[in-house]
Amino acid sequence: MLIKLGIVLVFFVLYVSFVYAETLCKPANVAGRFYTDNPKELDAQVDAFIDDAEVNLSQDVRIVAGLSPHAGYIYSGPVAGYFYKAVKGRDYDRVVVIGPSHFEPFYGVKVLESPCYKTPIGALDVDLDFTGKLIDAIVFADPSLSRNNQEHCLEVQLPFLLRALPDVPVVLILTGRMNLKQIEELSQWLYENAGNTLFIASTDMSHYHAYSEARDMDALGIDAVDKASYVEFLNGIAENRYEFCGYDAVAIVKRIASLFGADFKLLKYANSGDTAGPKDSVVGYMSGVFFVDKDKGVAMYSKEQRKTLLKIARDSIEHYLKTGYRLKVEVSDPALYKERGAFVTLKKNGQLRGCIGHIIGDSPLCEVVANMAVEAAVGDPRFPALTIEELPLVEIEISVLSPLKKLDDINDIKIGRDGLLLRRGHFSGLLLPQVPVEFGWDRMEFLRHLAVKAGLNPDMWQGSELYKFTAEVFDEAQAFGDEEEGEDK
């Protein structure tokens, strides 16, 4: 009887928690106006917009940001579909959507702090941890984007996100009047804390010009998005050479993209005269993406995430050396629980003092880092176990690994980008991407040393199974170098 009562109580608490959370969600405010409020019709419509888009963009590039329009779906939906076709199914930890306030004048930006945002086809979770850090860091970021706000520019993106990137939480930022200093400060913070984030500027283009005039003006705007600096882009807005209602959002995203070293690609341009309206007075729409070649190694982890992982590594070693027990790892950032392979390298006075890793991404990254840090300290057979007295003299480096990819052609190996794994029967060896750079090896020397690392003769890399991978590498000097000297790591 008590067991049944306990089960009922648990389900009741879960139900109440769910209902309470639902009451805190921001409700959709333009469903039935900018897009249909019929769930079945909305699902079908958004899927059709995405499926009908023809996007030629390799999976070997990483999309870091982009532009998508926000008018009524019959007008801009066919253009927005191109952006969401490009990002559909890609791996992100969050999506930051930035758009302009059309109705309420204010200075700075407003950020939504509700836990979720409802649409007719489901609710999107808000990344409250990231949102809270943003509000704490940016003095002009006001957490007053209320549940009752009637703005449409952010909401119009959400059904598309539910179909293209389901289960990815969002951060919603509404821009008011901003100056250059604020644009620079916000974009810099977003870039430094980006990690694995997709940034979207929600904006339409020219408003209410004749068809041919609009196309000419929008062509200038597209060229500015592609080639101008964010300052030059804003100068063009001020001089009325082109129009973007979300010009501050575009400037923020352009600056973030430039910090990533990203290139721009226009996916689709059309105006309302092309989609569902008359041609005497049209509104322009574009979809475009900022992308980098994955070989450039765009940071998957923000500065704060890197600091957290490095602190986990150091704390885990210290705890084990003092107690003989493993440290139980608990972090609040869900990105650090994603399953990833990783190596932890210890150096003392610039010399290797231990290096152990877990190759396959089958465990939470934070736990892998904690365990490999301890193994590097006491389990590397090449070195005696680290002592607690040595720990302050040790520098820690972490390499987070991408999934393994079978190597069919050794000419595809790029020094400085690729790490290698060799397997031959019960022999195996791995070298991280930074190793050939440190020793000045070329491709053939890399392969020969890899074979030796596996316990084979140097030329026996031939006939062995070879796999390549990339690694995001960071150490304490990089992560904590901007802090005050003497601050505890």
C-alpha positions in Angstrom: 0.0 0.0 0.0 2.8 2.4 0.9 4.6 1.6 -2.3 1.5 2.3 -4.4 1.0 5.6 -2.5 4.6 6.5 -3.1 4.3 5.9 -6.8 1.1 8.0 -7.0 2.8 10.8 -5.1 5.8 10.8 -7.5 3.6 11.0 -10.5 1.6 13.7 -8.9 4.7 15.8 -8.2 5.9 15.3 -11.7 2.5 16.3 -13.1 2.3 19.4 -10.9 5.9 20.4 -11.9 5.1 20.0 -15.6 1.9 22.0 -15.3 3.7 24.7 -13.3 6.5 24.9 -15.9 4.0 25.1 -18.7 2.3 28.1 -17.0 5.7 29.9 -17.1 6.2 29.3 -20.8 5.9 32.3 -23.1 2.8 31.7 -25.2 2.8 32.2 -29.0 1.4 35.6 -29.8 1.4 35.6 -33.6 0.1 32.1 -34.3 -3.0 32.5 -36.5 -1.6 35.7 -38.0 2.0 35.3 -39.2 1.6 31.6 -39.5 -1.3 29.1 -39.1 -2.3 28.0 -35.6 -3.4 24.6 -36.8 -0.6 22.2 -35.7 -1.1 19.7 -38.5 -1.1 22.4 -41.2 1.9 24.2 -39.6 3.9 21.0 -39.5 3.2 20.3 -43.1 3.9 23.8 -44.2 7.2 24.2 -42.5 8.4 20.8 -43.6 7.4 21.7 -47.2 9.4 25.0 -47.0 12.5 23.1 -45.8 12.1 20.1 -48.2 11.6 22.3 -51.3 14.7 24.3 -50.7 17.7 23.4 -52.8 20.9 24.0 -50.8 24.3 23.0 -52.0 26.5 23.3 -48.9 28.9 20.6 -47.8 28.6 18.8 -44.4 32.4 19.4 -44.2 31.8 23.1 -43.3 30.5 24.4 -40.0 27.7 27.0 -40.1 28.3 29.4 -37.2 25.7 32.0 -38.0 23.2 33.2 -40.6 20.3 35.4 -41.6 16.6 34.4 -41.9 13.5 36.5 -42.6 10.6 37.0 -40.3 7.5 38.0 -42.3 4.3 36.1 -42.6 5.0 32.6 -43.8 3.2 32.9 -47.1 5.6 35.8 -47.9 8.9 34.8 -46.4 8.5 31.1 -45.5 9.9 29.9 -48.9 13.0 31.9 -48.3 13.5 31.0 -44.6 13.3 27.3 -45.7 16.7 27.6 -47.3 18.4 28.7 -44.1 16.8 25.9 -42.1 17.5 23.3 -44.8 21.2 24.3 -44.5 21.3 23.8 -40.7 18.9 20.9 -40.4 20.2 18.0 -38.4 23.6 19.7 -37.6 25.0 19.5 -34.1 24.5 22.5 -31.8 24.3 23.0 -28.1 22.0 26.1 -28.4 20.6 28.6 -30.9 20.8 32.3 -30.2 18.2 34.3 -32.1 18.6 38.0 -32.3 15.9 40.3 -33.8 14.6 43.9 -33.7 11.8 45.4 -31.7 9.2 46.6 -34.1 6.7 48.0 -31.6 8.4 48.9 -28.3 11.2 51.5 -28.2 14.0 50.9 -25.7 17.7 51.1 -25.4 20.0 48.1 -25.3 18.6 44.5 -25.5 15.9 42.5 -23.8 16.3 38.8 -23.1 13.6 36.2 -22.5 13.9 34.5 -19.1 10.9 32.2 -19.3 11.9 28.5 -19.3 10.2 27.8 -22.6 8.3 29.3 -25.6 5.2 27.7 -26.9 4.2 27.2 -30.5 1.3 25.3 -32.0 3.6 22.4 -32.8 5.5 22.3 -29.5 7.6 24.3 -27.0 11.3 25.2 -27.2 13.3 25.2 -24.0 15.2 28.4 -23.2 18.9 27.9 -22.2 18.5 29.7 -18.9 22.1 29.0 -17.8 23.5 30.8 -20.9 20.8 33.5 -20.6 21.6 34.2 -17.0 25.3 34.5 -17.7 24.5 36.9 -20.5 22.4 39.1 -18.3 25.0 39.1 -15.5 27.8 40.0 -18.0 26.1 42.6 -20.2 24.9 45.7 -18.2 22.5 46.8 -21.0 20.9 43.3 -21.3 17.5 43.6 -19.6 15.7 40.4 -18.5 12.3 42.0 -19.2 11.3 40.4 -22.5 8.0 39.4 -20.9 5.6 36.6 -21.6 3.1 39.1 -22.9 5.4 40.8 -25.4 3.8 40.9 -28.8 6.9 41.0 -31.0 7.0 38.6 -33.9 10.6 38.6 -35.2 11.8 36.0 -32.8 8.8 33.8 -32.6 8.5 33.4 -36.4 11.8 31.5 -36.3 10.7 29.0 -33.7 8.5 26.5 -35.7 11.3 26.3 -38.2 13.8 25.5 -35.4 11.5 22.8 -34.0 11.5 21.1 -37.4 15.2 21.6 -38.3 16.9 21.4 -34.8 14.5 19.6 -32.4 15.6 19.5 -28.8 18.2 22.3 -29.2 17.5 25.1 -26.6 17.3 28.7 -27.6 18.4 32.1 -26.3 16.1 34.9 -27.5 17.5 38.5 -27.7 15.4 41.5 -28.8 17.4 44.6 -29.8 16.3 48.2 -29.2 18.5 51.2 -30.0 22.2 50.3 -29.7 25.4 52.1 -30.2 28.6 50.7 -31.7 30.2 50.1 -28.3 27.2 48.0 -27.2 27.3 46.0 -30.5 31.0 45.3 -30.0 30.6 44.4 -26.3 27.6 42.0 -26.9 29.1 40.4 -30.0 32.5 39.9 -28.2 30.8 38.2 -25.2 28.7 36.0 -27.4 31.8 35.0 -29.5 33.9 34.3 -26.4 31.1 32.2 -24.8 29.8 30.6 -28.1 31.1 27.1 -27.8 28.9 25.1 -30.1 26.3 27.8 -30.8 24.4 28.8 -33.9 23.6 32.5 -34.2 20.6 33.8 -36.2 19.9 37.4 -37.2 16.1 37.6 -37.8 15.6 40.3 -40.4 13.7 41.4 -43.5 15.3 43.7 -46.1 13.8 46.6 -48.1 10.3 47.7 -47.2 7.5 48.9 -49.6 9.4 49.8 -52.7 8.5 48.9 -56.3 9.7 45.5 -57.4 12.7 46.6 -59.5 13.8 49.3 -57.1 13.7 46.8 -54.2 15.8 44.2 -56.1 18.5 46.8 -56.8 18.5 48.0 -53.2 18.6 44.5 -51.8 21.5 43.5 -54.1 23.5 46.3 -52.5 22.5 45.0 -49.1 23.5 41.4 -49.9 26.8 42.6 -51.1 27.3 44.5 -47.8 26.5 41.5 -45.7 29.0 39.5 -47.7 31.9 42.0 -48.0 31.5 45.0 -45.7 32.7 45.2 -42.1 29.9 45.5 -39.6 30.8 49.2 -39.2 30.6 49.7 -43.0 27.4 47.8 -43.1 25.8 50.1 -40.5 27.1 53.1 -42.4 25.3 51.9 -45.5 22.1 51.7 -43.4 22.6 55.2 -42.1 23.1 56.4 -45.7 19.9 54.7 -46.9 21.8 52.6 -49.5 19.9 49.5 -48.4 17.4 48.5 -45.7 17.3 45.8 -43.0 14.8 46.2 -40.2 17.1 44.0 -38.0 20.3 45.9 -38.9 21.7 45.8 -35.3 21.1 42.0 -35.2 22.8 41.7 -38.6 25.8 43.8 -37.3 26.1 41.6 -34.2 26.0 38.4 -36.2 28.4 39.8 -38.8 31.0 40.7 -36.1 30.7 37.3 -34.5 31.2 35.7 -37.9 34.2 37.8 -38.6 35.8 36.8 -35.3 35.3 33.2 -36.4 36.9 34.0 -39.7 33.8 32.8 -41.5 32.9 33.2 -45.1 29.4 34.1 -46.3 27.1 32.3 -48.8 23.8 33.6 -50.0 21.3 30.7 -50.1 18.2 32.5 -51.4 16.8 35.9 -52.2 13.2 36.8 -53.1 10.7 39.5 -52.2 7.0 39.4 -51.6 6.4 40.1 -55.2 8.0 36.8 -56.0 6.1 34.8 -53.3 2.6 35.9 -52.5 2.1 39.7 -53.1 1.8 42.4 -55.7 4.9 43.9 -57.3 4.1 47.6 -56.8 5.1 47.6 -53.1 7.3 44.7 -51.9 9.4 43.6 -48.9 12.7 41.8 -49.5 13.9 38.6 -47.9 17.2 36.7 -47.8 18.6 33.5 -46.3 22.3 33.3 -45.9 24.9 31.5 -43.8 28.3 32.3 -42.3 30.5 29.2 -42.4 34.0 28.0 -41.8 35.9 25.0 -43.1 35.9 22.5 -40.3 39.7 22.3 -40.9 39.9 25.7 -39.3 39.0 24.2 -36.0 36.2 26.4 -34.8 36.1 26.3 -31.1 33.4 23.9 -29.9 33.9 24.9 -26.3 33.8 28.4 -24.9 36.3 30.0 -22.6 34.2 29.2 -19.6 33.7 25.6 -20.6 37.4 25.2 -21.2 38.1 26.6 -17.7 35.5 24.2 -16.2 37.1 21.2 -17.9 40.6 22.2 -16.8 39.5 22.8 -13.3 37.9 19.4 -13.3 41.2 17.8 -14.4 43.2 19.6 -11.7 40.7 19.1 -8.9 40.4 15.4 -9.8 44.2 14.8 -9.6 44.5 16.7 -6.3 41.5 14.8 -4.8 43.0 11.4 -5.9 46.5 12.2 -4.7 45.1 13.3 -1.3 42.5 10.6 -0.7 43.1 7.8 -3.1 39.5 8.1 -4.3 38.0 9.4 -7.6 36.3 12.8 -7.5 32.6 12.7 -8.3 32.1 15.2 -11.1 29.0 17.4 -11.2 28.6 20.3 -13.6 25.6 22.4 -14.6 26.4 22.8 -18.3 24.7 20.0 -20.4 27.3 20.5 -23.2 29.9 19.0 -20.9 27.9 15.8 -20.5 27.9 15.1 -24.3 29.8 11.9 -25.1 33.3 12.7 -26.4 36.7 11.1 -26.4 39.5 13.1 -24.8 43.2 13.0 -23.8 44.7 14.8 -20.8 48.4 15.7 -21.0 50.6 16.8 -18.1 53.8 18.8 -18.6 56.4 19.8 -16.0 58.9 22.5 -16.9 57.8 22.1 -20.5 58.5 18.3 -20.5 55.9 15.6 -20.8 55.0 14.2 -17.4 52.0 12.0 -18.4 49.4 11.6 -21.1 46.5 9.2 -21.1 43.2 9.3 -23.1 40.0 7.7 -24.0 39.5 7.5 -27.7 35.9 6.6 -28.3 33.2 9.1 -27.5 31.0 6.8 -25.3 31.1 8.6 -22.0 30.3 12.1 -20.7 33.1 14.5 -21.5 33.4 15.9 -18.0 33.8 12.3 -16.6 36.3 11.3 -19.3 38.4 14.4 -18.4 38.3 13.6 -14.7 39.3 10.0 -15.2 42.0 10.6 -17.8 43.5 13.4 -15.6 44.0 10.9 -12.8 45.3 8.2 -15.2 47.8 10.7 -16.7 49.0 11.5 -13.2 49.4 8.0 -11.8 48.8 5.5 -14.6 51.1 6.4 -17.5 53.7 3.5 -17.4 56.4 5.8 -18.8 56.6 7.9 -15.7 56.5 7.4 -11.9 53.2 8.4 -10.3 52.8 12.1 -9.7 53.2 13.4 -6.1 51.1 16.0 -4.5 54.2 18.1 -4.1 54.7 18.1 -7.9 51.2 19.1 -8.7 51.6 22.9 -8.5 54.5 22.6 -11.0 52.4 20.7 -13.5 50.6 22.3 -16.5 47.5 20.6 -17.8 46.4 20.3 -21.5 43.2 18.8 -22.7 42.5 17.5 -26.2 38.8 16.8 -27.0 38.5 14.4 -29.9 36.2 14.3 -32.9 34.8 10.9 -34.0 37.3 8.6 -35.8 37.2 8.6 -39.6 38.8 5.7 -41.6 41.7 7.0 -43.7 41.8 5.6 -47.2 44.4 7.9 -48.7 47.4 9.2 -46.7 47.4 12.3 -48.9 44.4 13.4 -47.0 46.4 13.7 -43.8 47.0 17.4 -42.9 49.7 18.1 -40.4 48.5 20.2 -37.5 44.8 19.3 -38.2 44.7 15.5 -38.0 45.6 13.1 -35.3 46.1 9.4 -36.3 45.2 6.0 -34.8 46.8 2.8 -36.1 45.4 -0.6 -35.5 47.1 -3.9 -36.6 45.9 -7.0 -34.9 46.4 -6.5 -31.1 48.8 -3.6 -31.8 47.5 0.0 -31.7 49.0 3.4 -31.4 47.7 7.0 -31.4 49.3 10.4 -31.9 47.5 13.7 -31.3 47.4 16.4 -34.0 49.8 18.6 -32.1 52.6 16.0 -31.9 54.0 16.3 -35.4 53.9 20.0 -35.2 55.9 20.0 -32.0 58.6 17.7 -33.5 58.5 19.2 -37.0 57.5 15.9 -38.7 56.2 15.7 -42.3 53.5 13.2 -43.3 55.8 10.2 -43.7 57.6 10.8 -40.5 54.3 11.1 -38.7 53.2 7.7 -40.0 56.6 6.0 -39.2 56.5 7.4 -35.6 52.9 6.3 -35.3 53.9 2.7 -36.2 56.7 2.8 -33.6 54.2 4.1 -31.0 52.1 1.0 -31.7 55.1 -1.2 -31.1 55.7 -2.0 -34.8 58.6 -1.4 -37.2 58.5 2.1 -38.7 57.3 1.0 -42.1 54.6 -1.2 -40.8 52.0 1.6 -41.0 51.6 0.2 -44.5 49.0 -2.6 -44.4 47.6 -1.3 -41.0 44.2 0.2 -40.4 44.5 4.0 -40.2 42.0 6.4 -38.7 42.2 10.2 -38.5 40.5 12.6 -36.1 40.7 16.2 -35.1 41.1 17.6 -31.7 40.3 20.8 -29.9 43.3 21.5 -27.8 43.5 23.9 -24.9 45.7 24.4 -21.8 45.7 26.3 -18.6 48.0 29.0 -19.9 45.5 29.8 -22.7 42.4 29.5 -20.6 43.6 31.5 -17.6 46.2 33.7 -19.2 44.0 36.7 -19.1 43.4 36.5 -15.4 45.3 38.3 -12.7 48.7 36.8 -12.0 48.6 34.5 -9.1 44.9 33.7 -9.3 44.1 30.2 -8.3 43.5 27.9 -11.3 
